[in-house]
Amino acid sequence: MNIKPFGIALIVIGILMIAYTSFNFITTEKIVDLGPIEITKQNNHPMQWSPFIGVAILIGGVVMVLSSKNKSV
């Protein structure tokens, strides 16, 4: 089983997690629905993580790529 593509994917994900440490997504919630009258509320949901998590994933990806290189030789 070749783990090199999975390791490369982890490297890319780790770099992205270091570069972008958060993102937001918005959901719409219906508050009142009285026939033709409708009141909605938009909720902001921030997602944040530490850059150290990205570094750990990046290191894991590098280890996977290097270990697959050693086994194929």
mmCIF file as Biopython writes it, N, C-alpha, C and O atoms, coordinates in Angstrom:
data_model
#
loop_
_atom_site.group_PDB
_atom_site.id
_atom_site.type_symbol
_atom_site.label_atom_id
_atom_site.label_alt_id
_atom_site.label_comp_id
_atom_site.label_asym_id
_atom_site.label_entity_id
_atom_site.label_seq_id
_atom_site.pdbx_PDB_ins_code
_atom_site.Cartn_x
_atom_site.Cartn_y
_atom_site.Cartn_z
_atom_site.occupancy
_atom_site.B_iso_or_equiv
_atom_site.auth_seq_id
_atom_site.auth_asym_id
_atom_site.pdbx_PDB_model_num
ATOM 1   N N  . MET A ? 1  ? 0.830   -1.171 0.000  1.0 0.0 1  A 1 
ATOM 2   C CA . MET A ? 1  ? 0.000   0.000  0.000  1.0 0.0 1  A 1 
ATOM 3   C C  . MET A ? 1  ? 0.884   1.247  0.000  1.0 0.0 1  A 1 
ATOM 4   O O  . MET A ? 1  ? 1.795   1.372  0.818  1.0 0.0 1  A 1 
ATOM 5   N N  . ASN A ? 2  ? 0.608   2.160  -0.918 1.0 0.0 2  A 1 
ATOM 6   C CA . ASN A ? 2  ? 1.403   3.361  -1.055 1.0 0.0 2  A 1 
ATOM 7   C C  . ASN A ? 2  ? 0.774   4.491  -0.238 1.0 0.0 2  A 1 
ATOM 8   O O  . ASN A ? 2  ? -0.376  4.864  -0.473 1.0 0.0 2  A 1 
ATOM 9   N N  . ILE A ? 3  ? 1.524   5.032  0.716  1.0 0.0 3  A 1 
ATOM 10  C CA . ILE A ? 3  ? 0.998   6.100  1.564  1.0 0.0 3  A 1 
ATOM 11  C C  . ILE A ? 3  ? 1.495   7.471  1.134  1.0 0.0 3  A 1 
ATOM 12  O O  . ILE A ? 3  ? 1.179   8.473  1.776  1.0 0.0 3  A 1 
ATOM 13  N N  . LYS A ? 4  ? 2.269   7.528  0.052  1.0 0.0 4  A 1 
ATOM 14  C CA . LYS A ? 4  ? 2.823   8.803  -0.397 1.0 0.0 4  A 1 
ATOM 15  C C  . LYS A ? 4  ? 1.735   9.814  -0.774 1.0 0.0 4  A 1 
ATOM 16  O O  . LYS A ? 4  ? 1.857   10.972 -0.372 1.0 0.0 4  A 1 
ATOM 17  N N  . PRO A ? 5  ? 0.671   9.456  -1.523 1.0 0.0 5  A 1 
ATOM 18  C CA . PRO A ? 5  ? -0.368  10.453 -1.837 1.0 0.0 5  A 1 
ATOM 19  C C  . PRO A ? 5  ? -1.073  10.983 -0.589 1.0 0.0 5  A 1 
ATOM 20  O O  . PRO A ? 5  ? -1.412  12.165 -0.529 1.0 0.0 5  A 1 
ATOM 21  N N  . PHE A ? 6  ? -1.296  10.129 0.404  1.0 0.0 6  A 1 
ATOM 22  C CA . PHE A ? 6  ? -1.914  10.574 1.648  1.0 0.0 6  A 1 
ATOM 23  C C  . PHE A ? 6  ? -0.983  11.537 2.393  1.0 0.0 6  A 1 
ATOM 24  O O  . PHE A ? 6  ? -1.441  12.512 2.988  1.0 0.0 6  A 1 
ATOM 25  N N  . GLY A ? 7  ? 0.292   11.266 2.358  1.0 0.0 7  A 1 
ATOM 26  C CA . GLY A ? 7  ? 1.274   12.154 2.989  1.0 0.0 7  A 1 
ATOM 27  C C  . GLY A ? 7  ? 1.325   13.510 2.302  1.0 0.0 7  A 1 
ATOM 28  O O  . GLY A ? 7  ? 1.429   14.539 2.970  1.0 0.0 7  A 1 
ATOM 29  N N  . ILE A ? 8  ? 1.253   13.524 0.969  1.0 0.0 8  A 1 
ATOM 30  C CA . ILE A ? 8  ? 1.240   14.785 0.229  1.0 0.0 8  A 1 
ATOM 31  C C  . ILE A ? 8  ? -0.021  15.577 0.551  1.0 0.0 8  A 1 
ATOM 32  O O  . ILE A ? 8  ? 0.029   16.798 0.692  1.0 0.0 8  A 1 
ATOM 33  N N  . ALA A ? 9  ? -1.149  14.886 0.667  1.0 0.0 9  A 1 
ATOM 34  C CA . ALA A ? 9  ? -2.400  15.567 1.028  1.0 0.0 9  A 1 
ATOM 35  C C  . ALA A ? 9  ? -2.290  16.175 2.430  1.0 0.0 9  A 1 
ATOM 36  O O  . ALA A ? 9  ? -2.773  17.285 2.653  1.0 0.0 9  A 1 
ATOM 37  N N  . LEU A ? 10 ? -1.671  15.476 3.366  1.0 0.0 10 A 1 
ATOM 38  C CA . LEU A ? 10 ? -1.487  16.017 4.709  1.0 0.0 10 A 1 
ATOM 39  C C  . LEU A ? 10 ? -0.570  17.235 4.701  1.0 0.0 10 A 1 
ATOM 40  O O  . LEU A ? 10 ? -0.785  18.177 5.464  1.0 0.0 10 A 1 
ATOM 41  N N  . ILE A ? 11 ? 0.444   17.223 3.850  1.0 0.0 11 A 1 
ATOM 42  C CA . ILE A ? 11 ? 1.338   18.381 3.739  1.0 0.0 11 A 1 
ATOM 43  C C  . ILE A ? 11 ? 0.561   19.596 3.256  1.0 0.0 11 A 1 
ATOM 44  O O  . ILE A ? 11 ? 0.704   20.685 3.811  1.0 0.0 11 A 1 
ATOM 45  N N  . VAL A ? 12 ? -0.261  19.419 2.228  1.0 0.0 12 A 1 
ATOM 46  C CA . VAL A ? 12 ? -1.055  20.537 1.704  1.0 0.0 12 A 1 
ATOM 47  C C  . VAL A ? 12 ? -2.038  21.039 2.753  1.0 0.0 12 A 1 
ATOM 48  O O  . VAL A ? 12 ? -2.179  22.248 2.937  1.0 0.0 12 A 1 
ATOM 49  N N  . ILE A ? 13 ? -2.717  20.129 3.443  1.0 0.0 13 A 1 
ATOM 50  C CA . ILE A ? 13 ? -3.672  20.528 4.480  1.0 0.0 13 A 1 
ATOM 51  C C  . ILE A ? 13 ? -2.948  21.252 5.617  1.0 0.0 13 A 1 
ATOM 52  O O  . ILE A ? 13 ? -3.459  22.244 6.136  1.0 0.0 13 A 1 
ATOM 53  N N  . GLY A ? 14 ? -1.787  20.777 6.003  1.0 0.0 14 A 1 
ATOM 54  C CA . GLY A ? 14 ? -1.013  21.430 7.060  1.0 0.0 14 A 1 
ATOM 55  C C  . GLY A ? 14 ? -0.605  22.843 6.687  1.0 0.0 14 A 1 
ATOM 56  O O  . GLY A ? 14 ? -0.688  23.753 7.512  1.0 0.0 14 A 1 
ATOM 57  N N  . ILE A ? 15 ? -0.162  23.034 5.440  1.0 0.0 15 A 1 
ATOM 58  C CA . ILE A ? 15 ? 0.221   24.375 4.980  1.0 0.0 15 A 1 
ATOM 59  C C  . ILE A ? 15 ? -0.988  25.301 4.985  1.0 0.0 15 A 1 
ATOM 60  O O  . ILE A ? 15 ? -0.882  26.453 5.404  1.0 0.0 15 A 1 
ATOM 61  N N  . LEU A ? 16 ? -2.134  24.812 4.523  1.0 0.0 16 A 1 
ATOM 62  C CA . LEU A ? 16 ? -3.339  25.638 4.521  1.0 0.0 16 A 1 
ATOM 63  C C  . LEU A ? 16 ? -3.786  25.979 5.949  1.0 0.0 16 A 1 
ATOM 64  O O  . LEU A ? 16 ? -4.244  27.092 6.206  1.0 0.0 16 A 1 
ATOM 65  N N  . MET A ? 17 ? -3.652  25.025 6.873  1.0 0.0 17 A 1 
ATOM 66  C CA . MET A ? 17 ? -4.058  25.300 8.253  1.0 0.0 17 A 1 
ATOM 67  C C  . MET A ? 17 ? -3.112  26.284 8.937  1.0 0.0 17 A 1 
ATOM 68  O O  . MET A ? 17 ? -3.530  26.999 9.847  1.0 0.0 17 A 1 
ATOM 69  N N  . ILE A ? 18 ? -1.856  26.334 8.522  1.0 0.0 18 A 1 
ATOM 70  C CA . ILE A ? 18 ? -0.929  27.331 9.059  1.0 0.0 18 A 1 
ATOM 71  C C  . ILE A ? 18 ? -1.257  28.705 8.481  1.0 0.0 18 A 1 
ATOM 72  O O  . ILE A ? 18 ? -1.229  29.707 9.196  1.0 0.0 18 A 1 
ATOM 73  N N  . ALA A ? 19 ? -1.567  28.748 7.194  1.0 0.0 19 A 1 
ATOM 74  C CA . ALA A ? 19 ? -1.835  30.029 6.535  1.0 0.0 19 A 1 
ATOM 75  C C  . ALA A ? 19 ? -3.177  30.622 6.954  1.0 0.0 19 A 1 
ATOM 76  O O  . ALA A ? 19 ? -3.280  31.829 7.171  1.0 0.0 19 A 1 
ATOM 77  N N  . TYR A ? 20 ? -4.202  29.785 7.070  1.0 0.0 20 A 1 
ATOM 78  C CA . TYR A ? 20 ? -5.539  30.242 7.434  1.0 0.0 20 A 1 
ATOM 79  C C  . TYR A ? 20 ? -5.927  29.588 8.751  1.0 0.0 20 A 1 
ATOM 80  O O  . TYR A ? 20 ? -6.261  28.404 8.787  1.0 0.0 20 A 1 
ATOM 81  N N  . THR A ? 21 ? -5.882  30.362 9.834  1.0 0.0 21 A 1 
ATOM 82  C CA . THR A ? 21 ? -6.134  29.782 11.150 1.0 0.0 21 A 1 
ATOM 83  C C  . THR A ? 21 ? -7.597  29.848 11.565 1.0 0.0 21 A 1 
ATOM 84  O O  . THR A ? 21 ? -7.946  29.414 12.662 1.0 0.0 21 A 1 
ATOM 85  N N  . SER A ? 22 ? -8.457  30.384 10.704 1.0 0.0 22 A 1 
ATOM 86  C CA . SER A ? 22 ? -9.882  30.428 11.047 1.0 0.0 22 A 1 
ATOM 87  C C  . SER A ? 22 ? -10.709 30.674 9.795  1.0 0.0 22 A 1 
ATOM 88  O O  . SER A ? 22 ? -10.197 31.131 8.773  1.0 0.0 22 A 1 
ATOM 89  N N  . PHE A ? 23 ? -11.994 30.364 9.892  1.0 0.0 23 A 1 
ATOM 90  C CA . PHE A ? 23 ? -12.950 30.728 8.868  1.0 0.0 23 A 1 
ATOM 91  C C  . PHE A ? 23 ? -14.317 30.838 9.524  1.0 0.0 23 A 1 
ATOM 92  O O  . PHE A ? 23 ? -14.524 30.327 10.624 1.0 0.0 23 A 1 
ATOM 93  N N  . ASN A ? 24 ? -15.240 31.497 8.860  1.0 0.0 24 A 1 
ATOM 94  C CA . ASN A ? 24 ? -16.593 31.695 9.371  1.0 0.0 24 A 1 
ATOM 95  C C  . ASN A ? 24 ? -17.592 31.101 8.391  1.0 0.0 24 A 1 
ATOM 96  O O  . ASN A ? 24 ? -17.373 31.116 7.180  1.0 0.0 24 A 1 
ATOM 97  N N  . PHE A ? 25 ? -18.688 30.578 8.925  1.0 0.0 25 A 1 
ATOM 98  C CA . PHE A ? 25 ? -19.802 30.221 8.070  1.0 0.0 25 A 1 
ATOM 99  C C  . PHE A ? 25 ? -21.073 30.739 8.712  1.0 0.0 25 A 1 
ATOM 100 O O  . PHE A ? 25 ? -21.182 30.818 9.936  1.0 0.0 25 A 1 
ATOM 101 N N  . ILE A ? 26 ? -22.035 31.092 7.869  1.0 0.0 26 A 1 
ATOM 102 C CA . ILE A ? 26 ? -23.264 31.737 8.321  1.0 0.0 26 A 1 
ATOM 103 C C  . ILE A ? 26 ? -24.443 30.821 8.041  1.0 0.0 26 A 1 
ATOM 104 O O  . ILE A ? 26 ? -24.578 30.276 6.946  1.0 0.0 26 A 1 
ATOM 105 N N  . THR A ? 27 ? -25.298 30.659 9.051  1.0 0.0 27 A 1 
ATOM 106 C CA . THR A ? 27 ? -26.539 29.913 8.876  1.0 0.0 27 A 1 
ATOM 107 C C  . THR A ? 27 ? -27.716 30.861 9.096  1.0 0.0 27 A 1 
ATOM 108 O O  . THR A ? 27 ? -27.614 31.829 9.850  1.0 0.0 27 A 1 
ATOM 109 N N  . THR A ? 28 ? -28.808 30.578 8.443  1.0 0.0 28 A 1 
ATOM 110 C CA . THR A ? 28 ? -30.007 31.395 8.576  1.0 0.0 28 A 1 
ATOM 111 C C  . THR A ? 28 ? -31.049 30.606 9.353  1.0 0.0 28 A 1 
ATOM 112 O O  . THR A ? 28 ? -31.358 29.462 9.017  1.0 0.0 28 A 1 
ATOM 113 N N  . GLU A ? 29 ? -31.584 31.228 10.392 1.0 0.0 29 A 1 
ATOM 114 C CA . GLU A ? 29 ? -32.566 30.585 11.259 1.0 0.0 29 A 1 
ATOM 115 C C  . GLU A ? 29 ? -33.880 31.364 11.189 1.0 0.0 29 A 1 
ATOM 116 O O  . GLU A ? 29 ? -33.893 32.588 11.315 1.0 0.0 29 A 1 
ATOM 117 N N  . LYS A ? 30 ? -34.969 30.649 10.989 1.0 0.0 30 A 1 
ATOM 118 C CA . LYS A ? 30 ? -36.277 31.282 10.931 1.0 0.0 30 A 1 
ATOM 119 C C  . LYS A ? 30 ? -36.766 31.519 12.357 1.0 0.0 30 A 1 
ATOM 120 O O  . LYS A ? 30 ? -36.876 30.584 13.150 1.0 0.0 30 A 1 
ATOM 121 N N  . ILE A ? 31 ? -37.057 32.781 12.673 1.0 0.0 31 A 1 
ATOM 122 C CA . ILE A ? 31 ? -37.512 33.151 14.008 1.0 0.0 31 A 1 
ATOM 123 C C  . ILE A ? 31 ? -39.040 33.179 14.069 1.0 0.0 31 A 1 
ATOM 124 O O  . ILE A ? 31 ? -39.645 32.559 14.944 1.0 0.0 31 A 1 
ATOM 125 N N  . VAL A ? 32 ? -39.659 33.905 13.131 1.0 0.0 32 A 1 
ATOM 126 C CA . VAL A ? 32 ? -41.121 34.056 13.127 1.0 0.0 32 A 1 
ATOM 127 C C  . VAL A ? 32 ? -41.620 33.788 11.718 1.0 0.0 32 A 1 
ATOM 128 O O  . VAL A ? 32 ? -41.031 34.257 10.744 1.0 0.0 32 A 1 
ATOM 129 N N  . ASP A ? 33 ? -42.724 33.021 11.610 1.0 0.0 33 A 1 
ATOM 130 C CA . ASP A ? 33 ? -43.357 32.774 10.318 1.0 0.0 33 A 1 
ATOM 131 C C  . ASP A ? 33 ? -44.866 32.928 10.505 1.0 0.0 33 A 1 
ATOM 132 O O  . ASP A ? 33 ? -45.550 32.007 10.952 1.0 0.0 33 A 1 
ATOM 133 N N  . LEU A ? 34 ? -45.366 34.108 10.155 1.0 0.0 34 A 1 
ATOM 134 C CA . LEU A ? 34 ? -46.795 34.400 10.270 1.0 0.0 34 A 1 
ATOM 135 C C  . LEU A ? 34 ? -47.375 34.636 8.881  1.0 0.0 34 A 1 
ATOM 136 O O  . LEU A ? 34 ? -47.604 35.780 8.489  1.0 0.0 34 A 1 
ATOM 137 N N  . GLY A ? 35 ? -47.607 33.583 8.151  1.0 0.0 35 A 1 
ATOM 138 C CA . GLY A ? 35 ? -48.141 33.714 6.798  1.0 0.0 35 A 1 
ATOM 139 C C  . GLY A ? 35 ? -47.131 34.405 5.893  1.0 0.0 35 A 1 
ATOM 140 O O  . GLY A ? 35 ? -46.029 33.894 5.696  1.0 0.0 35 A 1 
ATOM 141 N N  . PRO A ? 36 ? -47.497 35.574 5.334  1.0 0.0 36 A 1 
ATOM 142 C CA . PRO A ? 36 ? -46.580 36.263 4.433  1.0 0.0 36 A 1 
ATOM 143 C C  . PRO A ? 36 ? -45.445 36.986 5.163  1.0 0.0 36 A 1 
ATOM 144 O O  . PRO A ? 36 ? -44.487 37.415 4.520  1.0 0.0 36 A 1 
ATOM 145 N N  . ILE A ? 37 ? -45.528 37.129 6.483  1.0 0.0 37 A 1 
ATOM 146 C CA . ILE A ? 37 ? -44.484 37.807 7.259  1.0 0.0 37 A 1 
ATOM 147 C C  . ILE A ? 37 ? -43.521 36.747 7.795  1.0 0.0 37 A 1 
ATOM 148 O O  . ILE A ? 37 ? -43.918 35.779 8.444  1.0 0.0 37 A 1 
ATOM 149 N N  . GLU A ? 38 ? -42.258 36.966 7.499  1.0 0.0 38 A 1 
ATOM 150 C CA . GLU A ? 38 ? -41.239 36.009 7.919  1.0 0.0 38 A 1 
ATOM 151 C C  . GLU A ? 38 ? -40.043 36.784 8.459  1.0 0.0 38 A 1 
ATOM 152 O O  . GLU A ? 38 ? -39.541 37.695 7.800  1.0 0.0 38 A 1 
ATOM 153 N N  . ILE A ? 39 ? -39.592 36.431 9.641  1.0 0.0 39 A 1 
ATOM 154 C CA . ILE A ? 39 ? -38.422 37.066 10.241 1.0 0.0 39 A 1 
ATOM 155 C C  . ILE A ? 39 ? -37.344 35.996 10.400 1.0 0.0 39 A 1 
ATOM 156 O O  . ILE A ? 39 ? -37.573 34.937 10.985 1.0 0.0 39 A 1 
ATOM 157 N N  . THR A ? 40 ? -36.159 36.305 9.862  1.0 0.0 40 A 1 
ATOM 158 C CA . THR A ? 40 ? -35.044 35.362 9.957  1.0 0.0 40 A 1 
ATOM 159 C C  . THR A ? 40 ? -33.870 36.035 10.648 1.0 0.0 40 A 1 
ATOM 160 O O  . THR A ? 40 ? -33.776 37.261 10.706 1.0 0.0 40 A 1 
ATOM 161 N N  . LYS A ? 41 ? -32.988 35.214 11.164 1.0 0.0 41 A 1 
ATOM 162 C CA . LYS A ? 41 ? -31.792 35.691 11.841 1.0 0.0 41 A 1 
ATOM 163 C C  . LYS A ? 41 ? -30.597 34.948 11.258 1.0 0.0 41 A 1 
ATOM 164 O O  . LYS A ? 41 ? -30.632 33.730 11.084 1.0 0.0 41 A 1 
ATOM 165 N N  . GLN A ? 42 ? -29.537 35.699 10.957 1.0 0.0 42 A 1 
ATOM 166 C CA . GLN A ? 42 ? -28.321 35.077 10.461 1.0 0.0 42 A 1 
ATOM 167 C C  . GLN A ? 42 ? -27.350 34.888 11.620 1.0 0.0 42 A 1 
ATOM 168 O O  . GLN A ? 42 ? -27.016 35.839 12.326 1.0 0.0 42 A 1 
ATOM 169 N N  . ASN A ? 43 ? -26.906 33.661 11.804 1.0 0.0 43 A 1 
ATOM 170 C CA . ASN A ? 43 ? -25.958 33.332 12.870 1.0 0.0 43 A 1 
ATOM 171 C C  . ASN A ? 43 ? -24.580 33.140 12.273 1.0 0.0 43 A 1 
ATOM 172 O O  . ASN A ? 43 ? -24.416 32.408 11.298 1.0 0.0 43 A 1 
ATOM 173 N N  . ASN A ? 44 ? -23.587 33.798 12.856 1.0 0.0 44 A 1 
ATOM 174 C CA . ASN A ? 44 ? -22.203 33.671 12.431 1.0 0.0 44 A 1 
ATOM 175 C C  . ASN A ? 44 ? -21.524 32.614 13.302 1.0 0.0 44 A 1 
ATOM 176 O O  . ASN A ? 44 ? -21.581 32.694 14.529 1.0 0.0 44 A 1 
ATOM 177 N N  . HIS A ? 45 ? -20.881 31.622 12.673 1.0 0.0 45 A 1 
ATOM 178 C CA . HIS A ? 45 ? -20.209 30.540 13.391 1.0 0.0 45 A 1 
ATOM 179 C C  . HIS A ? 45 ? -18.709 30.562 13.059 1.0 0.0 45 A 1 
ATOM 180 O O  . HIS A ? 45 ? -18.304 30.058 12.011 1.0 0.0 45 A 1 
ATOM 181 N N  . PRO A ? 46 ? -17.892 31.134 13.935 1.0 0.0 46 A 1 
ATOM 182 C CA . PRO A ? 46 ? -16.444 31.130 13.666 1.0 0.0 46 A 1 
ATOM 183 C C  . PRO A ? 46 ? -15.816 29.785 14.027 1.0 0.0 46 A 1 
ATOM 184 O O  . PRO A ? 46 ? -16.143 29.193 15.056 1.0 0.0 46 A 1 
ATOM 185 N N  . MET A ? 47 ? -14.928 29.319 13.187 1.0 0.0 47 A 1 
ATOM 186 C CA . MET A ? 47 ? -14.165 28.091 13.431 1.0 0.0 47 A 1 
ATOM 187 C C  . MET A ? 47 ? -12.692 28.501 13.504 1.0 0.0 47 A 1 
ATOM 188 O O  . MET A ? 47 ? -12.149 29.034 12.536 1.0 0.0 47 A 1 
ATOM 189 N N  . GLN A ? 48 ? -12.046 28.254 14.644 1.0 0.0 48 A 1 
ATOM 190 C CA . GLN A ? 48 ? -10.656 28.637 14.831 1.0 0.0 48 A 1 
ATOM 191 C C  . GLN A ? 48 ? -9.853  27.460 15.353 1.0 0.0 48 A 1 
ATOM 192 O O  . GLN A ? 48 ? -10.375 26.603 16.066 1.0 0.0 48 A 1 
ATOM 193 N N  . TRP A ? 49 ? -8.573  27.428 14.989 1.0 0.0 49 A 1 
ATOM 194 C CA . TRP A ? 49 ? -7.667  26.412 15.491 1.0 0.0 49 A 1 
ATOM 195 C C  . TRP A ? 49 ? -6.283  27.028 15.623 1.0 0.0 49 A 1 
ATOM 196 O O  . TRP A ? 49 ? -5.997  28.080 15.051 1.0 0.0 49 A 1 
ATOM 197 N N  . SER A ? 50 ? -5.452  26.372 16.369 1.0 0.0 50 A 1 
ATOM 198 C CA . SER A ? 50 ? -4.089  26.837 16.593 1.0 0.0 50 A 1 
ATOM 199 C C  . SER A ? 50 ? -3.215  26.479 15.394 1.0 0.0 50 A 1 
ATOM 200 O O  . SER A ? 50 ? -3.399  25.417 14.800 1.0 0.0 50 A 1 
ATOM 201 N N  . PRO A ? 51 ? -2.267  27.344 15.028 1.0 0.0 51 A 1 
ATOM 202 C CA . PRO A ? 51 ? -1.345  26.991 13.939 1.0 0.0 51 A 1 
ATOM 203 C C  . PRO A ? 51 ? -0.473  25.780 14.273 1.0 0.0 51 A 1 
ATOM 204 O O  . PRO A ? 51 ? 0.076   25.143 13.374 1.0 0.0 51 A 1 
ATOM 205 N N  . PHE A ? 52 ? -0.345  25.463 15.563 1.0 0.0 52 A 1 
ATOM 206 C CA . PHE A ? 52 ? 0.458   24.298 15.955 1.0 0.0 52 A 1 
ATOM 207 C C  . PHE A ? 52 ? -0.164  22.997 15.441 1.0 0.0 52 A 1 
ATOM 208 O O  . PHE A ? 52 ? 0.550   22.031 15.174 1.0 0.0 52 A 1 
ATOM 209 N N  . ILE A ? 53 ? -1.469  22.971 15.306 1.0 0.0 53 A 1 
ATOM 210 C CA . ILE A ? 53 ? -2.137  21.794 14.746 1.0 0.0 53 A 1 
ATOM 211 C C  . ILE A ? 53 ? -1.720  21.623 13.284 1.0 0.0 53 A 1 
ATOM 212 O O  . ILE A ? 53 ? -1.457  20.507 12.837 1.0 0.0 53 A 1 
ATOM 213 N N  . GLY A ? 54 ? -1.660  22.733 12.542 1.0 0.0 54 A 1 
ATOM 214 C CA . GLY A ? 54 ? -1.207  22.681 11.158 1.0 0.0 54 A 1 
ATOM 215 C C  . GLY A ? 54 ? 0.237   22.207 11.051 1.0 0.0 54 A 1 
ATOM 216 O O  . GLY A ? 54 ? 0.580   21.442 10.150 1.0 0.0 54 A 1 
ATOM 217 N N  . VAL A ? 55 ? 1.083   22.665 11.975 1.0 0.0 55 A 1 
ATOM 218 C CA . VAL A ? 55 ? 2.485   22.236 11.976 1.0 0.0 55 A 1 
ATOM 219 C C  . VAL A ? 55 ? 2.571   20.735 12.248 1.0 0.0 55 A 1 
ATOM 220 O O  . VAL A ? 55 ? 3.356   20.037 11.608 1.0 0.0 55 A 1 
ATOM 221 N N  . ALA A ? 56 ? 1.778   20.237 13.184 1.0 0.0 56 A 1 
ATOM 222 C CA . ALA A ? 56 ? 1.794   18.803 13.496 1.0 0.0 56 A 1 
ATOM 223 C C  . ALA A ? 56 ? 1.334   17.975 12.300 1.0 0.0 56 A 1 
ATOM 224 O O  . ALA A ? 56 ? 1.920   16.932 12.011 1.0 0.0 56 A 1 
ATOM 225 N N  . ILE A ? 57 ? 0.300   18.426 11.606 1.0 0.0 57 A 1 
ATOM 226 C CA . ILE A ? 57 ? -0.179  17.710 10.416 1.0 0.0 57 A 1 
ATOM 227 C C  . ILE A ? 57 ? 0.869   17.764 9.310  1.0 0.0 57 A 1 
ATOM 228 O O  . ILE A ? 57 ? 1.091   16.772 8.616  1.0 0.0 57 A 1 
ATOM 229 N N  . LEU A ? 58 ? 1.514   18.914 9.143  1.0 0.0 58 A 1 
ATOM 230 C CA . LEU A ? 58 ? 2.577   19.059 8.138  1.0 0.0 58 A 1 
ATOM 231 C C  . LEU A ? 58 ? 3.727   18.102 8.428  1.0 0.0 58 A 1 
ATOM 232 O O  . LEU A ? 58 ? 4.215   17.435 7.516  1.0 0.0 58 A 1 
ATOM 233 N N  . ILE A ? 59 ? 4.165   18.023 9.670  1.0 0.0 59 A 1 
ATOM 234 C CA . ILE A ? 59 ? 5.256   17.120 10.042 1.0 0.0 59 A 1 
ATOM 235 C C  . ILE A ? 59 ? 4.845   15.660 9.818  1.0 0.0 59 A 1 
ATOM 236 O O  . ILE A ? 59 ? 5.647   14.857 9.340  1.0 0.0 59 A 1 
ATOM 237 N N  . GLY A ? 60 ? 3.607   15.317 10.159 1.0 0.0 60 A 1 
ATOM 238 C CA . GLY A ? 60 ? 3.123   13.957 9.908  1.0 0.0 60 A 1 
ATOM 239 C C  . GLY A ? 60 ? 3.135   13.615 8.427  1.0 0.0 60 A 1 
ATOM 240 O O  . GLY A ? 60 ? 3.488   12.496 8.056  1.0 0.0 60 A 1 
ATOM 241 N N  . GLY A ? 61 ? 2.754   14.562 7.575  1.0 0.0 61 A 1 
ATOM 242 C CA . GLY A ? 61 ? 2.784   14.331 6.133  1.0 0.0 61 A 1 
ATOM 243 C C  . GLY A ? 61 ? 4.196   14.142 5.607  1.0 0.0 61 A 1 
ATOM 244 O O  . GLY A ? 61 ? 4.445   13.279 4.765  1.0 0.0 61 A 1 
ATOM 245 N N  . VAL A ? 62 ? 5.125   14.961 6.112  1.0 0.0 62 A 1 
ATOM 246 C CA . VAL A ? 62 ? 6.529   14.821 5.689  1.0 0.0 62 A 1 
ATOM 247 C C  . VAL A ? 62 ? 7.073   13.465 6.112  1.0 0.0 62 A 1 
ATOM 248 O O  . VAL A ? 62 ? 7.776   12.811 5.341  1.0 0.0 62 A 1 
ATOM 249 N N  . VAL A ? 63 ? 6.758   13.040 7.324  1.0 0.0 63 A 1 
ATOM 250 C CA . VAL A ? 63 ? 7.222   11.725 7.798  1.0 0.0 63 A 1 
ATOM 251 C C  . VAL A ? 63 ? 6.649   10.612 6.926  1.0 0.0 63 A 1 
ATOM 252 O O  . VAL A ? 63 ? 7.356   9.658  6.603  1.0 0.0 63 A 1 
ATOM 253 N N  . MET A ? 64 ? 5.382   10.719 6.541  1.0 0.0 64 A 1 
ATOM 254 C CA . MET A ? 64 ? 4.772   9.696  5.680  1.0 0.0 64 A 1 
ATOM 255 C C  . MET A ? 64 ? 5.438   9.634  4.320  1.0 0.0 64 A 1 
ATOM 256 O O  . MET A ? 64 ? 5.707   8.550  3.803  1.0 0.0 64 A 1 
ATOM 257 N N  . VAL A ? 65 ? 5.708   10.815 3.731  1.0 0.0 65 A 1 
ATOM 258 C CA . VAL A ? 65 ? 6.352   10.843 2.412  1.0 0.0 65 A 1 
ATOM 259 C C  . VAL A ? 65 ? 7.756   10.273 2.495  1.0 0.0 65 A 1 
ATOM 260 O O  . VAL A ? 65 ? 8.159   9.491  1.633  1.0 0.0 65 A 1 
ATOM 261 N N  . LEU A ? 66 ? 8.505   10.654 3.519  1.0 0.0 66 A 1 
ATOM 262 C CA . LEU A ? 66 ? 9.874   10.162 3.644  1.0 0.0 66 A 1 
ATOM 263 C C  . LEU A ? 66 ? 9.910   8.663  3.958  1.0 0.0 66 A 1 
ATOM 264 O O  . LEU A ? 66 ? 10.790  7.953  3.472  1.0 0.0 66 A 1 
ATOM 265 N N  . SER A ? 67 ? 8.967   8.181  4.764  1.0 0.0 67 A 1 
ATOM 266 C CA . SER A ? 67 ? 8.974   6.748  5.077  1.0 0.0 67 A 1 
ATOM 267 C C  . SER A ? 67 ? 8.565   5.919  3.868  1.0 0.0 67 A 1 
ATOM 268 O O  . SER A ? 67 ? 9.049   4.797  3.712  1.0 0.0 67 A 1 
ATOM 269 N N  . SER A ? 68 ? 7.690   6.434  3.006  1.0 0.0 68 A 1 
ATOM 270 C CA . SER A ? 68 ? 7.332   5.690  1.813  1.0 0.0 68 A 1 
ATOM 271 C C  . SER A ? 68 ? 8.479   5.686  0.815  1.0 0.0 68 A 1 
ATOM 272 O O  . SER A ? 68 ? 8.624   4.737  0.043  1.0 0.0 68 A 1 
ATOM 273 N N  . LYS A ? 69 ? 9.294   6.732  0.820  1.0 0.0 69 A 1 
ATOM 274 C CA . LYS A ? 69 ? 10.451  6.788  -0.073 1.0 0.0 69 A 1 
ATOM 275 C C  . LYS A ? 69 ? 11.483  5.735  0.333  1.0 0.0 69 A 1 
ATOM 276 O O  . LYS A ? 69 ? 12.089  5.098  -0.529 1.0 0.0 69 A 1 
ATOM 277 N N  . ASN A ? 70 ? 11.686  5.550  1.631  1.0 0.0 70 A 1 
ATOM 278 C CA . ASN A ? 70 ? 12.654  4.576  2.113  1.0 0.0 70 A 1 
ATOM 279 C C  . ASN A ? 70 ? 12.222  3.134  1.859  1.0 0.0 70 A 1 
ATOM 280 O O  . ASN A ? 70 ? 13.071  2.282  1.599  1.0 0.0 70 A 1 
ATOM 281 N N  . LYS A ? 71 ? 10.930  2.841  1.926  1.0 0.0 71 A 1 
ATOM 282 C CA . LYS A ? 71 ? 10.446  1.493  1.719  1.0 0.0 71 A 1 
ATOM 283 C C  . LYS A ? 71 ? 10.487  1.077  0.258  1.0 0.0 71 A 1 
ATOM 284 O O  . LYS A ? 71 ? 10.630  -0.110 -0.037 1.0 0.0 71 A 1 
ATOM 285 N N  . SER A ? 72 ? 10.362  2.042  -0.679 1.0 0.0 72 A 1 
ATOM 286 C CA . SER A ? 72 ? 10.325  1.680  -2.100 1.0 0.0 72 A 1 
ATOM 287 C C  . SER A ? 72 ? 11.720  1.438  -2.666 1.0 0.0 72 A 1 
ATOM 288 O O  . SER A ? 72 ? 11.837  0.926  -3.779 1.0 0.0 72 A 1 
ATOM 289 N N  . VAL A ? 73 ? 12.784  1.788  -1.939 1.0 0.0 73 A 1 
ATOM 290 C CA . VAL A ? 73 ? 14.157  1.624  -2.436 1.0 0.0 73 A 1 
ATOM 291 C C  . VAL A ? 73 ? 14.657  0.257  -2.177 1.0 0.0 73 A 1 
ATOM 292 O O  . VAL A ? 73 ? 15.794  -0.061 -2.527 1.0 0.0 73 A 1 
#
